[in-house]
């Protein structure tokens, strides 16, 4: 028995060897440890001393040891109560420790999950943003003047790019081109026509030209003023589409090349960020001169309207 018991089992001999036991009455004073016994009374026909001795012997035989004091062998004593309370308190502390451990583990797992979810959200956003970049970015395929022109240096004033705030767009009105070789041929023919009027040292009056092959061709470029009399030369870049775009609009690739050129001009600080776009319409050719072209560029945010000349 773990705490000792007054009601310990007593080993009895077999019936064949059992002898009669005489009961004797021994008077004893009642005390606080035997509240059920009163003076002059016995329990179960045996003396209190005999019963106590038998119980002690049985407890020794069954538990393998004897209690050191009566207080240790009494059930429900203060020592027993403190022992039970201590046991319960230890188990409670152990339970709280396990609970704290589980809570910490749960918080760690949740933190990891939240970090992982945040990383996935950021990665998804970056992938979506990256997928949209090709639609917003443009590539500039620029063909320099020395590849097609016979003019080494245009006879024009230098262009002060800090003043450049206008973009003027027009078309050449003549033959167009869809391939690189054809565009070079058309440009050289256009240059010859212009030089017959103004001299062999003259360059075509445009800063840049856009071909049907989506190439951008440099004429006077960013460094020299255009040759047009109808614009503010010292504050304007003139871009011409090679061909006639009165009834047929330029392709999406040509328009994108134009936007690429404008963006590159801003990036290189050859054009102010607050630039404005105008269309130059030559009414001498027809009243609808460049109508399809101007209808296309009128959708751009910076478009300000038409400059009409005779």
Phi, psi and omega in degrees: 000136188290326181244004186082147183214141176290334181261055180280147178293145180247130177288128180242146178290166179294158183302329182291331185255004183289134179246158181285143180243126179275138178269139176230146183258119180241126180279140176212151179284141176289144177224176186289342180272345176232069185294340182277344181262134176244169183299130178083005181251154177236167183242118176067023178082002178244157180289155180297318180297316180297318180296319179295318179296318179296319179295318180297317179296317180296319179296321179296315181293320185280323183268342181087000177204162180253146178290147182283333182213163179297327180295324180290329184269354181275140183276134178084017180285174181296320179299317180296318182297316180295323179297315180295315179300318178298319180298312179298318180298319178298316179295323179295316178298320178297319178297318178296323177299315178297321180297316178298319179299315179296321179296317179297316178298319180296317179296321178297317179296316180295321177299316178298318180297317179295319178297317179297318179296318177298319177297320179295319180297315180296316180298319178297317179298317180295322178295318179295316179297319180294324180293337180270345184301315181302330179285340183258333181267149180231150176256141181252114176260096187259125176258118184288158185299325184292350178279327186237337188267151175261008178256121182284315179226121179298141176275082182206162177288152175294146181264120177278101187294343177291343179264348188286117181226355183244143170242123177248126183244137180209182173236159181284334176082358181252218182291148177254184181207148180242347181233159185300311181299318179296320179295320177298319179297315180296319180296318180292323176293319178295321178296318179298317180298319182289322180290331176297330182274320190242355179115154185292343182272000183271143175261158176304151191280015183253153173281317179216157175229146180249121180268163176292348176274006179075004176279150174253125185252128179279133173245273176270345172067202181277346190263345184233148179290153177289172179255017181271136181274347188266003182232163174282098189300322184282001181226016189223140166255130181254125180241126182242137173272129180287116180122187181248122184235048176277317181255335181241125182284155174300156179290164178298326179292323177295317178296321178293322177297322178297315177296325177296317179298316179297316179297320178293324178297319177293318181298321179275005179062032173268353181215137180290148182294336180268036185293160177232148183247135178230153172254135180257115183249121180266101183288349176294325179287308177190163179288340179255021184307122177067021186302313182294323178296312183291330176295325180289314184281345179293346178281347181284145186299323186275001183290130185249345180135191185255146168252113184258131182230158177250000000 
